[in-house]
Amino acid sequence: MTGEPPGTAAPDAARVANGTGVAHEDEVARLAAAQARVVAALVAGAEVPEGFDPGRMRAQAASLIAKRRAIVARIRPDTAVAAGRDLAAEFAAYARARAAPPPGYRADADDFAAWLRERGRMLPTEPSAGRRARQPAGQRAEEPGESRAERAERSAWRRWWSRIPGLS
């Protein structure tokens, strides 16, 4: 018996020798760098680190982009409408063009809207365009001064929106 509690390794010789914990700090730095490489491969299209299955990493990266796309489309439905049937391709191109996603889904949604505007796919609008408060079930959502034709158009838009795969 070494006097160590069960399941713990013997202290590292370098840490015991100088009492600084340098070996531990080196291991933490190495692990952080390895994690950064994995994250870069998943969200920024970087090279897949050694020891990982490239096919599985690509599948996971595509899944993360699809999740972001669905959330962005819910936050800014005007972007989904502007991109139309090309939503998946447009968002994938937008995501690949960035080294990392912006901090937060709202920023991601606004950046995607700017991306579409730069490409002429979306008209310049106020940042809050397309955002409406959800109405309780059973209540008719009307905007002040909204005409019958405008309500019908909004209803048609909702039916179209509900048919987009992966967003409902």
ROGU-774754 format. One record per residue: residue in one letter; x, z, y of N, C-alpha, C in turn. Coordinates in steps of 0.2 Angstrom, whole numbers, padded with zeros to 4 digits. Atoms other than C-alpha are relative to their C-alpha. Layout:
// residues N
<pt residuo="a" n_x="X" n_z="Z" n_y="Y" ca_x="X" ca_z="Z" ca_y="Y" c_x="X" c_z="Z" c_y="Y"/>
...
This chain:
// residues 168
<pt residuo="m" n_x="0004" n_z="0000" n_y="-0006" ca_x="0000" ca_z="0000" ca_y="0000" c_x="0004" c_z="0000" c_y="0006"/>
<pt residuo="t" n_x="-0004" n_z="0000" n_y="-0006" ca_x="0006" ca_z="-0004" ca_y="0017" c_x="-0002" c_z="0005" c_y="0006"/>
<pt residuo="g" n_x="0002" n_z="-0004" n_y="-0005" ca_x="-0004" ca_z="0008" ca_y="0027" c_x="-0005" c_z="-0003" c_y="0005"/>
<pt residuo="e" n_x="0005" n_z="0004" n_y="-0004" ca_x="-0015" ca_z="-0006" ca_y="0035" c_x="-0007" c_z="0001" c_y="-0003"/>
<pt residuo="p" n_x="0007" n_z="0000" n_y="0002" ca_x="-0034" ca_z="-0005" ca_y="0034" c_x="-0001" c_z="-0006" c_y="-0004"/>
<pt residuo="p" n_x="0002" n_z="0006" n_y="0004" ca_x="-0041" ca_z="-0017" ca_y="0020" c_x="-0002" c_z="-0006" c_y="0004"/>
<pt residuo="g" n_x="0003" n_z="0006" n_y="-0003" ca_x="-0043" ca_z="-0035" ca_y="0025" c_x="0004" c_z="-0001" c_y="0007"/>
<pt residuo="t" n_x="-0004" n_z="0001" n_y="-0006" ca_x="-0030" ca_z="-0034" ca_y="0040" c_x="0007" c_z="-0002" c_y="-0002"/>
<pt residuo="a" n_x="-0007" n_z="0002" n_y="0001" ca_x="-0013" ca_z="-0043" ca_y="0040" c_x="0005" c_z="0004" c_y="0003"/>
<pt residuo="a" n_x="-0005" n_z="-0004" n_y="-0003" ca_x="0003" ca_z="-0035" ca_y="0043" c_x="0002" c_z="-0002" c_y="0007"/>
<pt residuo="p" n_x="-0001" n_z="0002" n_y="-0006" ca_x="0008" ca_z="-0035" ca_y="0061" c_x="0006" c_z="-0005" c_y="0001"/>
<pt residuo="d" n_x="-0005" n_z="0005" n_y="-0001" ca_x="0018" ca_z="-0050" ca_y="0067" c_x="0007" c_z="0003" c_y="0002"/>
<pt residuo="a" n_x="-0007" n_z="-0003" n_y="-0001" ca_x="0037" ca_z="-0047" ca_y="0068" c_x="0001" c_z="0000" c_y="0008"/>
<pt residuo="a" n_x="-0001" n_z="0001" n_y="-0007" ca_x="0038" ca_z="-0054" ca_y="0086" c_x="-0003" c_z="0005" c_y="0004"/>
<pt residuo="r" n_x="0003" n_z="-0004" n_y="-0004" ca_x="0025" ca_z="-0043" ca_y="0093" c_x="0002" c_z="0007" c_y="-0001"/>
<pt residuo="v" n_x="-0003" n_z="-0007" n_y="0002" ca_x="0032" ca_z="-0027" ca_y="0084" c_x="0007" c_z="0000" c_y="0004"/>
<pt residuo="a" n_x="-0006" n_z="-0001" n_y="-0003" ca_x="0049" ca_z="-0031" ca_y="0090" c_x="0000" c_z="0001" c_y="0008"/>
<pt residuo="n" n_x="-0001" n_z="-0001" n_y="-0008" ca_x="0046" ca_z="-0033" ca_y="0109" c_x="-0007" c_z="0003" c_y="0003"/>
<pt residuo="g" n_x="0006" n_z="-0004" n_y="-0002" ca_x="0028" ca_z="-0025" ca_y="0110" c_x="-0004" c_z="-0004" c_y="0005"/>
<pt residuo="t" n_x="0003" n_z="0004" n_y="-0005" ca_x="0022" ca_z="-0040" ca_y="0121" c_x="-0006" c_z="-0003" c_y="-0002"/>
<pt residuo="g" n_x="0006" n_z="0004" n_y="0002" ca_x="0009" ca_z="-0048" ca_y="0110" c_x="0001" c_z="-0008" c_y="0001"/>
<pt residuo="v" n_x="-0001" n_z="0007" n_y="-0002" ca_x="0017" ca_z="-0065" ca_y="0114" c_x="-0002" c_z="-0005" c_y="-0006"/>
<pt residuo="a" n_x="0002" n_z="0004" n_y="0006" ca_x="0014" ca_z="-0072" ca_y="0096" c_x="-0007" c_z="-0001" c_y="0000"/>
<pt residuo="h" n_x="0007" n_z="0000" n_y="0000" ca_x="-0004" ca_z="-0068" ca_y="0098" c_x="-0002" c_z="-0005" c_y="0006"/>
<pt residuo="e" n_x="0002" n_z="0005" n_y="-0005" ca_x="-0005" ca_z="-0077" ca_y="0115" c_x="0001" c_z="-0007" c_y="-0001"/>
<pt residuo="d" n_x="-0001" n_z="0007" n_y="0002" ca_x="0003" ca_z="-0092" ca_y="0108" c_x="-0005" c_z="-0003" c_y="-0005"/>
<pt residuo="e" n_x="0005" n_z="0002" n_y="0005" ca_x="-0009" ca_z="-0093" ca_y="0094" c_x="-0007" c_z="-0001" c_y="0004"/>
<pt residuo="v" n_x="0006" n_z="0001" n_y="-0004" ca_x="-0024" ca_z="-0091" ca_y="0106" c_x="0001" c_z="-0007" c_y="0004"/>
<pt residuo="a" n_x="-0001" n_z="0006" n_y="-0004" ca_x="-0017" ca_z="-0105" ca_y="0117" c_x="0000" c_z="-0006" c_y="-0005"/>
<pt residuo="r" n_x="0000" n_z="0005" n_y="0004" ca_x="-0014" ca_z="-0116" ca_y="0102" c_x="-0008" c_z="-0002" c_y="-0002"/>
<pt residuo="l" n_x="0007" n_z="0001" n_y="0002" ca_x="-0032" ca_z="-0113" ca_y="0096" c_x="-0004" c_z="-0003" c_y="0006"/>
<pt residuo="a" n_x="0004" n_z="0002" n_y="-0006" ca_x="-0039" ca_z="-0116" ca_y="0114" c_x="0001" c_z="-0008" c_y="0001"/>
<pt residuo="a" n_x="-0001" n_z="0007" n_y="0000" ca_x="-0030" ca_z="-0133" ca_y="0114" c_x="-0003" c_z="-0004" c_y="-0005"/>
<pt residuo="a" n_x="0004" n_z="0004" n_y="0006" ca_x="-0037" ca_z="-0138" ca_y="0097" c_x="-0007" c_z="-0001" c_y="0002"/>
<pt residuo="q" n_x="0007" n_z="0001" n_y="-0002" ca_x="-0054" ca_z="-0134" ca_y="0103" c_x="-0002" c_z="-0005" c_y="0005"/>
<pt residuo="a" n_x="0001" n_z="0005" n_y="-0006" ca_x="-0052" ca_z="-0144" ca_y="0119" c_x="0000" c_z="-0007" c_y="-0003"/>
<pt residuo="r" n_x="0000" n_z="0007" n_y="0003" ca_x="-0047" ca_z="-0159" ca_y="0108" c_x="-0007" c_z="-0002" c_y="-0003"/>
<pt residuo="v" n_x="0007" n_z="0001" n_y="0003" ca_x="-0063" ca_z="-0157" ca_y="0098" c_x="-0005" c_z="-0002" c_y="0005"/>
<pt residuo="v" n_x="0005" n_z="0001" n_y="-0005" ca_x="-0074" ca_z="-0155" ca_y="0113" c_x="0001" c_z="-0007" c_y="0003"/>
<pt residuo="a" n_x="-0001" n_z="0007" n_y="-0003" ca_x="-0066" ca_z="-0171" ca_y="0121" c_x="-0002" c_z="-0005" c_y="-0004"/>
<pt residuo="a" n_x="0002" n_z="0005" n_y="0005" ca_x="-0069" ca_z="-0181" ca_y="0105" c_x="-0007" c_z="0000" c_y="0000"/>
<pt residuo="l" n_x="0007" n_z="0000" n_y="0001" ca_x="-0087" ca_z="-0176" ca_y="0105" c_x="-0004" c_z="-0002" c_y="0007"/>
<pt residuo="v" n_x="0004" n_z="0001" n_y="-0007" ca_x="-0092" ca_z="-0177" ca_y="0124" c_x="0004" c_z="-0006" c_y="0004"/>
<pt residuo="a" n_x="-0003" n_z="0005" n_y="-0004" ca_x="-0079" ca_z="-0189" ca_y="0131" c_x="0003" c_z="-0006" c_y="-0003"/>
<pt residuo="g" n_x="-0002" n_z="0006" n_y="0004" ca_x="-0075" ca_z="-0202" ca_y="0118" c_x="0008" c_z="0001" c_y="-0001"/>
<pt residuo="a" n_x="-0007" n_z="-0001" n_y="0001" ca_x="-0057" ca_z="-0195" ca_y="0116" c_x="0001" c_z="-0001" c_y="-0008"/>
<pt residuo="e" n_x="-0002" n_z="0001" n_y="0007" ca_x="-0047" ca_z="-0198" ca_y="0099" c_x="-0002" c_z="0006" c_y="-0004"/>
<pt residuo="v" n_x="0002" n_z="-0006" n_y="0005" ca_x="-0054" ca_z="-0188" ca_y="0084" c_x="0007" c_z="0003" c_y="-0002"/>
<pt residuo="p" n_x="-0006" n_z="-0004" n_y="0003" ca_x="-0041" ca_z="-0174" ca_y="0080" c_x="0001" c_z="-0001" c_y="-0007"/>
<pt residuo="e" n_x="-0002" n_z="0001" n_y="0007" ca_x="-0032" ca_z="-0175" ca_y="0064" c_x="-0004" c_z="0006" c_y="-0004"/>
<pt residuo="g" n_x="0003" n_z="-0005" n_y="0004" ca_x="-0041" ca_z="-0166" ca_y="0050" c_x="-0008" c_z="-0001" c_y="0000"/>
<pt residuo="f" n_x="0007" n_z="0000" n_y="-0001" ca_x="-0059" ca_z="-0171" ca_y="0056" c_x="-0002" c_z="-0007" c_y="-0003"/>
<pt residuo="d" n_x="0003" n_z="0006" n_y="0002" ca_x="-0070" ca_z="-0185" ca_y="0048" c_x="-0002" c_z="-0004" c_y="0006"/>
<pt residuo="p" n_x="0002" n_z="0004" n_y="-0005" ca_x="-0071" ca_z="-0199" ca_y="0061" c_x="-0007" c_z="-0002" c_y="0000"/>
<pt residuo="g" n_x="0007" n_z="0002" n_y="0001" ca_x="-0088" ca_z="-0205" ca_y="0055" c_x="-0005" c_z="0006" c_y="0002"/>
<pt residuo="r" n_x="0004" n_z="-0006" n_y="-0001" ca_x="-0095" ca_z="-0187" ca_y="0056" c_x="0000" c_z="0002" c_y="0008"/>
<pt residuo="m" n_x="-0001" n_z="-0002" n_y="-0007" ca_x="-0088" ca_z="-0184" ca_y="0073" c_x="-0004" c_z="-0005" c_y="0005"/>
<pt residuo="r" n_x="0004" n_z="0005" n_y="-0004" ca_x="-0096" ca_z="-0201" ca_y="0080" c_x="-0007" c_z="0002" c_y="-0001"/>
<pt residuo="a" n_x="0007" n_z="-0001" n_y="0001" ca_x="-0112" ca_z="-0196" ca_y="0072" c_x="-0002" c_z="0006" c_y="0005"/>
<pt residuo="q" n_x="0002" n_z="-0006" n_y="-0004" ca_x="-0112" ca_z="-0179" ca_y="0081" c_x="0001" c_z="-0001" c_y="0007"/>
<pt residuo="a" n_x="-0001" n_z="0002" n_y="-0007" ca_x="-0106" ca_z="-0187" ca_y="0097" c_x="-0006" c_z="-0003" c_y="0002"/>
<pt residuo="a" n_x="0006" n_z="0004" n_y="-0001" ca_x="-0121" ca_z="-0199" ca_y="0096" c_x="-0006" c_z="0005" c_y="0001"/>
<pt residuo="s" n_x="0006" n_z="-0005" n_y="0000" ca_x="-0133" ca_z="-0184" ca_y="0093" c_x="0000" c_z="0004" c_y="0006"/>
<pt residuo="l" n_x="-0001" n_z="-0003" n_y="-0006" ca_x="-0126" ca_z="-0175" ca_y="0108" c_x="-0002" c_z="-0004" c_y="0006"/>
<pt residuo="i" n_x="0002" n_z="0005" n_y="-0005" ca_x="-0129" ca_z="-0190" ca_y="0119" c_x="-0008" c_z="-0001" c_y="0000"/>
<pt residuo="a" n_x="0008" n_z="0001" n_y="0001" ca_x="-0147" ca_z="-0192" ca_y="0112" c_x="-0003" c_z="0006" c_y="0003"/>
<pt residuo="k" n_x="0003" n_z="-0006" n_y="-0003" ca_x="-0150" ca_z="-0174" ca_y="0116" c_x="0000" c_z="0000" c_y="0008"/>
<pt residuo="r" n_x="0000" n_z="0001" n_y="-0008" ca_x="-0144" ca_z="-0176" ca_y="0134" c_x="-0005" c_z="-0005" c_y="0003"/>
<pt residuo="r" n_x="0005" n_z="0006" n_y="-0003" ca_x="-0154" ca_z="-0192" ca_y="0136" c_x="-0007" c_z="0003" c_y="0000"/>
<pt residuo="a" n_x="0007" n_z="-0003" n_y="0001" ca_x="-0170" ca_z="-0183" ca_y="0130" c_x="-0001" c_z="0005" c_y="0006"/>
<pt residuo="i" n_x="0001" n_z="-0005" n_y="-0005" ca_x="-0168" ca_z="-0169" ca_y="0142" c_x="0000" c_z="-0003" c_y="0007"/>
<pt residuo="v" n_x="0000" n_z="0004" n_y="-0007" ca_x="-0163" ca_z="-0180" ca_y="0157" c_x="-0006" c_z="-0003" c_y="0001"/>
<pt residuo="a" n_x="0006" n_z="0004" n_y="-0001" ca_x="-0178" ca_z="-0191" ca_y="0154" c_x="-0006" c_z="0005" c_y="0001"/>
<pt residuo="r" n_x="0005" n_z="-0005" n_y="-0002" ca_x="-0189" ca_z="-0175" ca_y="0154" c_x="0001" c_z="0003" c_y="0007"/>
<pt residuo="i" n_x="-0001" n_z="-0003" n_y="-0007" ca_x="-0181" ca_z="-0168" ca_y="0170" c_x="-0002" c_z="-0006" c_y="0005"/>
<pt residuo="r" n_x="0001" n_z="0005" n_y="-0005" ca_x="-0181" ca_z="-0185" ca_y="0179" c_x="-0004" c_z="-0006" c_y="-0004"/>
<pt residuo="p" n_x="0004" n_z="0005" n_y="0003" ca_x="-0195" ca_z="-0196" ca_y="0171" c_x="0001" c_z="-0007" c_y="0003"/>
<pt residuo="d" n_x="-0001" n_z="0006" n_y="-0004" ca_x="-0192" ca_z="-0209" ca_y="0185" c_x="0006" c_z="-0004" c_y="-0003"/>
<pt residuo="t" n_x="-0006" n_z="0004" n_y="0003" ca_x="-0175" ca_z="-0213" ca_y="0176" c_x="-0002" c_z="-0003" c_y="-0006"/>
<pt residuo="a" n_x="0002" n_z="0003" n_y="0006" ca_x="-0183" ca_z="-0216" ca_y="0160" c_x="-0004" c_z="-0006" c_y="0001"/>
<pt residuo="v" n_x="0004" n_z="0006" n_y="-0002" ca_x="-0196" ca_z="-0228" ca_y="0168" c_x="0005" c_z="-0005" c_y="0003"/>
<pt residuo="a" n_x="-0004" n_z="0005" n_y="-0003" ca_x="-0182" ca_z="-0237" ca_y="0178" c_x="0004" c_z="-0003" c_y="-0005"/>
<pt residuo="a" n_x="-0004" n_z="0003" n_y="0006" ca_x="-0171" ca_z="-0239" ca_y="0162" c_x="-0005" c_z="-0004" c_y="-0005"/>
<pt residuo="g" n_x="0004" n_z="0003" n_y="0005" ca_x="-0186" ca_z="-0244" ca_y="0152" c_x="0002" c_z="0000" c_y="-0007"/>
<pt residuo="r" n_x="-0002" n_z="0001" n_y="0007" ca_x="-0182" ca_z="-0251" ca_y="0135" c_x="0007" c_z="0001" c_y="-0001"/>
<pt residuo="d" n_x="-0007" n_z="-0001" n_y="0000" ca_x="-0164" ca_z="-0250" ca_y="0139" c_x="0003" c_z="0007" c_y="0001"/>
<pt residuo="l" n_x="-0002" n_z="-0007" n_y="-0001" ca_x="-0164" ca_z="-0231" ca_y="0141" c_x="0006" c_z="0002" c_y="-0004"/>
<pt residuo="a" n_x="-0006" n_z="-0003" n_y="0004" ca_x="-0153" ca_z="-0227" ca_y="0126" c_x="0006" c_z="-0004" c_y="0001"/>
<pt residuo="a" n_x="-0007" n_z="0004" n_y="-0002" ca_x="-0140" ca_z="-0241" ca_y="0130" c_x="0002" c_z="0002" c_y="0007"/>
<pt residuo="e" n_x="-0002" n_z="-0001" n_y="-0006" ca_x="-0140" ca_z="-0237" ca_y="0148" c_x="0003" c_z="0008" c_y="0001"/>
<pt residuo="f" n_x="-0002" n_z="-0007" n_y="0000" ca_x="-0138" ca_z="-0218" ca_y="0145" c_x="0007" c_z="0001" c_y="-0004"/>
<pt residuo="a" n_x="-0007" n_z="0000" n_y="0004" ca_x="-0124" ca_z="-0221" ca_y="0132" c_x="0005" c_z="-0003" c_y="0004"/>
<pt residuo="a" n_x="-0005" n_z="0003" n_y="-0004" ca_x="-0115" ca_z="-0232" ca_y="0144" c_x="0002" c_z="0005" c_y="0006"/>
<pt residuo="y" n_x="-0001" n_z="-0005" n_y="-0005" ca_x="-0117" ca_z="-0219" ca_y="0158" c_x="0004" c_z="0006" c_y="-0003"/>
<pt residuo="a" n_x="-0003" n_z="-0005" n_y="0003" ca_x="-0111" ca_z="-0205" ca_y="0146" c_x="0007" c_z="-0002" c_y="-0002"/>
<pt residuo="r" n_x="-0006" n_z="0002" n_y="0002" ca_x="-0096" ca_z="-0215" ca_y="0140" c_x="0005" c_z="-0001" c_y="0006"/>
<pt residuo="a" n_x="-0004" n_z="0001" n_y="-0006" ca_x="-0090" ca_z="-0218" ca_y="0158" c_x="0002" c_z="0006" c_y="0003"/>
<pt residuo="r" n_x="-0002" n_z="-0007" n_y="-0003" ca_x="-0088" ca_z="-0199" ca_y="0161" c_x="0005" c_z="0003" c_y="-0004"/>
<pt residuo="a" n_x="-0004" n_z="-0004" n_y="0004" ca_x="-0074" ca_z="-0188" ca_y="0155" c_x="-0003" c_z="0006" c_y="-0003"/>
<pt residuo="a" n_x="0004" n_z="-0006" n_y="0003" ca_x="-0086" ca_z="-0174" ca_y="0153" c_x="-0007" c_z="0000" c_y="0004"/>
<pt residuo="p" n_x="0006" n_z="0000" n_y="-0003" ca_x="-0104" ca_z="-0171" ca_y="0156" c_x="0000" c_z="0005" c_y="0006"/>
<pt residuo="p" n_x="0001" n_z="-0004" n_y="-0006" ca_x="-0109" ca_z="-0163" ca_y="0173" c_x="-0002" c_z="0007" c_y="-0002"/>
<pt residuo="p" n_x="0002" n_z="-0007" n_y="0002" ca_x="-0112" ca_z="-0144" ca_y="0173" c_x="-0007" c_z="0001" c_y="0001"/>
<pt residuo="g" n_x="0007" n_z="-0001" n_y="-0001" ca_x="-0130" ca_z="-0143" ca_y="0170" c_x="-0004" c_z="-0006" c_y="-0001"/>
<pt residuo="y" n_x="0004" n_z="0006" n_y="0001" ca_x="-0144" ca_z="-0154" ca_y="0165" c_x="-0003" c_z="-0003" c_y="0006"/>
<pt residuo="r" n_x="0002" n_z="0003" n_y="-0007" ca_x="-0151" ca_z="-0156" ca_y="0183" c_x="0005" c_z="-0005" c_y="0003"/>
<pt residuo="a" n_x="-0006" n_z="0004" n_y="-0003" ca_x="-0134" ca_z="-0162" ca_y="0189" c_x="0001" c_z="-0007" c_y="-0005"/>
<pt residuo="d" n_x="0000" n_z="0006" n_y="0005" ca_x="-0134" ca_z="-0174" ca_y="0173" c_x="-0005" c_z="-0005" c_y="0002"/>
<pt residuo="a" n_x="0006" n_z="0005" n_y="-0002" ca_x="-0151" ca_z="-0181" ca_y="0178" c_x="0001" c_z="-0003" c_y="0006"/>
<pt residuo="d" n_x="-0001" n_z="0003" n_y="-0007" ca_x="-0147" ca_z="-0184" ca_y="0196" c_x="0006" c_z="-0005" c_y="0000"/>
<pt residuo="d" n_x="-0006" n_z="0005" n_y="0001" ca_x="-0130" ca_z="-0192" ca_y="0191" c_x="-0002" c_z="-0006" c_y="-0003"/>
<pt residuo="f" n_x="0002" n_z="0005" n_y="0003" ca_x="-0139" ca_z="-0203" ca_y="0179" c_x="-0004" c_z="-0005" c_y="0005"/>
<pt residuo="a" n_x="0005" n_z="0004" n_y="-0005" ca_x="-0152" ca_z="-0208" ca_y="0193" c_x="0005" c_z="-0004" c_y="0004"/>
<pt residuo="a" n_x="-0005" n_z="0003" n_y="-0004" ca_x="-0137" ca_z="-0212" ca_y="0204" c_x="0003" c_z="-0006" c_y="-0003"/>
<pt residuo="w" n_x="-0003" n_z="0006" n_y="0004" ca_x="-0129" ca_z="-0223" ca_y="0190" c_x="-0005" c_z="-0006" c_y="0000"/>
<pt residuo="l" n_x="0005" n_z="0006" n_y="0001" ca_x="-0145" ca_z="-0233" ca_y="0188" c_x="-0001" c_z="-0003" c_y="0007"/>
<pt residuo="r" n_x="0000" n_z="0003" n_y="-0006" ca_x="-0146" ca_z="-0235" ca_y="0207" c_x="0005" c_z="-0005" c_y="0002"/>
<pt residuo="e" n_x="-0005" n_z="0005" n_y="-0001" ca_x="-0129" ca_z="-0242" ca_y="0208" c_x="0000" c_z="-0006" c_y="-0003"/>
<pt residuo="r" n_x="0000" n_z="0006" n_y="0004" ca_x="-0133" ca_z="-0255" ca_y="0195" c_x="-0007" c_z="-0004" c_y="0002"/>
<pt residuo="g" n_x="0006" n_z="0004" n_y="-0002" ca_x="-0149" ca_z="-0260" ca_y="0204" c_x="-0006" c_z="0001" c_y="-0004"/>
<pt residuo="r" n_x="0005" n_z="-0001" n_y="0004" ca_x="-0160" ca_z="-0253" ca_y="0191" c_x="-0006" c_z="0005" c_y="0002"/>
<pt residuo="m" n_x="0004" n_z="-0005" n_y="-0003" ca_x="-0168" ca_z="-0240" ca_y="0202" c_x="0000" c_z="0000" c_y="0007"/>
<pt residuo="l" n_x="0000" n_z="0000" n_y="-0007" ca_x="-0174" ca_z="-0239" ca_y="0219" c_x="0002" c_z="0006" c_y="0003"/>
<pt residuo="p" n_x="-0002" n_z="-0007" n_y="-0003" ca_x="-0167" ca_z="-0226" ca_y="0231" c_x="-0006" c_z="0004" c_y="0001"/>
<pt residuo="t" n_x="0006" n_z="-0005" n_y="-0001" ca_x="-0179" ca_z="-0211" ca_y="0231" c_x="0003" c_z="0007" c_y="0002"/>
<pt residuo="e" n_x="-0002" n_z="-0007" n_y="-0001" ca_x="-0179" ca_z="-0193" ca_y="0236" c_x="0002" c_z="0003" c_y="-0007"/>
<pt residuo="p" n_x="-0002" n_z="-0003" n_y="0006" ca_x="-0170" ca_z="-0182" ca_y="0223" c_x="-0006" c_z="0003" c_y="-0004"/>
<pt residuo="s" n_x="0005" n_z="-0003" n_y="0004" ca_x="-0187" ca_z="-0174" ca_y="0218" c_x="-0005" c_z="-0005" c_y="-0002"/>
<pt residuo="a" n_x="0004" n_z="0006" n_y="0003" ca_x="-0195" ca_z="-0191" ca_y="0214" c_x="-0001" c_z="0001" c_y="-0007"/>
<pt residuo="g" n_x="0002" n_z="0000" n_y="0007" ca_x="-0204" ca_z="-0191" ca_y="0198" c_x="-0001" c_z="0007" c_y="-0003"/>
<pt residuo="r" n_x="0000" n_z="-0006" n_y="0003" ca_x="-0204" ca_z="-0172" ca_y="0196" c_x="-0007" c_z="0003" c_y="0003"/>
<pt residuo="r" n_x="0007" n_z="-0003" n_y="-0002" ca_x="-0222" ca_z="-0164" ca_y="0196" c_x="0000" c_z="0007" c_y="-0004"/>
<pt residuo="a" n_x="0001" n_z="-0006" n_y="0004" ca_x="-0227" ca_z="-0147" ca_y="0191" c_x="-0005" c_z="-0001" c_y="-0006"/>
<pt residuo="r" n_x="0005" n_z="0001" n_y="0006" ca_x="-0236" ca_z="-0146" ca_y="0174" c_x="-0006" c_z="0004" c_y="0002"/>
<pt residuo="q" n_x="0007" n_z="-0003" n_y="-0001" ca_x="-0255" ca_z="-0143" ca_y="0175" c_x="-0002" c_z="0004" c_y="-0007"/>
<pt residuo="p" n_x="0003" n_z="-0004" n_y="0006" ca_x="-0263" ca_z="-0130" ca_y="0163" c_x="-0004" c_z="-0005" c_y="-0004"/>
<pt residuo="a" n_x="0004" n_z="0005" n_y="0005" ca_x="-0271" ca_z="-0139" ca_y="0148" c_x="-0008" c_z="0000" c_y="0002"/>
<pt residuo="g" n_x="0007" n_z="0001" n_y="-0002" ca_x="-0289" ca_z="-0145" ca_y="0152" c_x="-0001" c_z="-0001" c_y="0008"/>
<pt residuo="q" n_x="0001" n_z="0001" n_y="-0007" ca_x="-0286" ca_z="-0146" ca_y="0171" c_x="0002" c_z="-0007" c_y="0002"/>
<pt residuo="r" n_x="-0002" n_z="0007" n_y="-0002" ca_x="-0286" ca_z="-0163" ca_y="0179" c_x="0005" c_z="0001" c_y="0006"/>
<pt residuo="a" n_x="-0005" n_z="-0001" n_y="-0005" ca_x="-0270" ca_z="-0165" ca_y="0189" c_x="-0001" c_z="-0006" c_y="0005"/>
<pt residuo="e" n_x="0001" n_z="0005" n_y="-0006" ca_x="-0274" ca_z="-0174" ca_y="0206" c_x="0005" c_z="0002" c_y="0005"/>
<pt residuo="e" n_x="-0004" n_z="-0001" n_y="-0006" ca_x="-0263" ca_z="-0177" ca_y="0220" c_x="-0005" c_z="-0001" c_y="0006"/>
<pt residuo="p" n_x="0005" n_z="0001" n_y="-0006" ca_x="-0271" ca_z="-0175" ca_y="0238" c_x="0000" c_z="-0007" c_y="0002"/>
<pt residuo="g" n_x="0001" n_z="0007" n_y="-0002" ca_x="-0278" ca_z="-0192" ca_y="0243" c_x="0002" c_z="-0005" c_y="-0005"/>
<pt residuo="e" n_x="-0001" n_z="0005" n_y="0006" ca_x="-0275" ca_z="-0200" ca_y="0226" c_x="-0006" c_z="-0004" c_y="-0001"/>
<pt residuo="s" n_x="0006" n_z="0005" n_y="0001" ca_x="-0286" ca_z="-0215" ca_y="0223" c_x="-0001" c_z="0000" c_y="-0008"/>
<pt residuo="r" n_x="0001" n_z="0001" n_y="0007" ca_x="-0294" ca_z="-0219" ca_y="0207" c_x="0005" c_z="-0004" c_y="-0004"/>
<pt residuo="a" n_x="-0005" n_z="0005" n_y="0003" ca_x="-0282" ca_z="-0233" ca_y="0204" c_x="0006" c_z="0004" c_y="-0002"/>
<pt residuo="e" n_x="-0007" n_z="-0004" n_y="0001" ca_x="-0267" ca_z="-0221" ca_y="0206" c_x="-0001" c_z="0005" c_y="-0006"/>
<pt residuo="r" n_x="0001" n_z="-0004" n_y="0005" ca_x="-0275" ca_z="-0209" ca_y="0194" c_x="0001" c_z="-0004" c_y="-0007"/>
<pt residuo="a" n_x="0000" n_z="0004" n_y="0006" ca_x="-0277" ca_z="-0223" ca_y="0181" c_x="0007" c_z="-0002" c_y="-0001"/>
<pt residuo="e" n_x="-0007" n_z="0002" n_y="0001" ca_x="-0259" ca_z="-0229" ca_y="0184" c_x="0004" c_z="0006" c_y="-0003"/>
<pt residuo="r" n_x="-0003" n_z="-0006" n_y="0002" ca_x="-0253" ca_z="-0211" ca_y="0181" c_x="-0002" c_z="0001" c_y="-0007"/>
<pt residuo="s" n_x="0002" n_z="-0001" n_y="0007" ca_x="-0263" ca_z="-0210" ca_y="0165" c_x="0003" c_z="-0005" c_y="-0005"/>
<pt residuo="a" n_x="-0004" n_z="0005" n_y="0004" ca_x="-0256" ca_z="-0226" ca_y="0159" c_x="0007" c_z="0001" c_y="-0001"/>
<pt residuo="w" n_x="-0007" n_z="-0002" n_y="0001" ca_x="-0239" ca_z="-0220" ca_y="0162" c_x="0001" c_z="0005" c_y="-0005"/>
<pt residuo="r" n_x="0000" n_z="-0006" n_y="0005" ca_x="-0242" ca_z="-0204" ca_y="0152" c_x="-0001" c_z="-0003" c_y="-0007"/>
<pt residuo="r" n_x="0001" n_z="0003" n_y="0007" ca_x="-0248" ca_z="-0215" ca_y="0137" c_x="0006" c_z="-0003" c_y="-0002"/>
<pt residuo="w" n_x="-0006" n_z="0004" n_y="0002" ca_x="-0233" ca_z="-0226" ca_y="0138" c_x="0006" c_z="0005" c_y="-0001"/>
<pt residuo="w" n_x="-0006" n_z="-0005" n_y="0001" ca_x="-0221" ca_z="-0210" ca_y="0140" c_x="-0001" c_z="0003" c_y="-0007"/>
<pt residuo="s" n_x="0001" n_z="-0004" n_y="0007" ca_x="-0229" ca_z="-0202" ca_y="0124" c_x="0002" c_z="-0005" c_y="-0006"/>
<pt residuo="r" n_x="-0002" n_z="0005" n_y="0005" ca_x="-0224" ca_z="-0218" ca_y="0114" c_x="0008" c_z="0000" c_y="-0001"/>
<pt residuo="i" n_x="-0007" n_z="0001" n_y="0000" ca_x="-0205" ca_z="-0217" ca_y="0118" c_x="0002" c_z="0005" c_y="-0006"/>
<pt residuo="p" n_x="-0002" n_z="-0004" n_y="0006" ca_x="-0197" ca_z="-0211" ca_y="0101" c_x="0006" c_z="0005" c_y="0003"/>
<pt residuo="g" n_x="-0005" n_z="-0005" n_y="-0001" ca_x="-0187" ca_z="-0195" ca_y="0102" c_x="-0001" c_z="0004" c_y="0007"/>
<pt residuo="l" n_x="0002" n_z="-0004" n_y="-0006" ca_x="-0195" ca_z="-0189" ca_y="0119" c_x="-0006" c_z="0004" c_y="-0001"/>
<pt residuo="s" n_x="0006" n_z="-0004" n_y="0001" ca_x="-0211" ca_z="-0182" ca_y="0113" c_x="0000" c_z="0006" c_y="-0004"/>
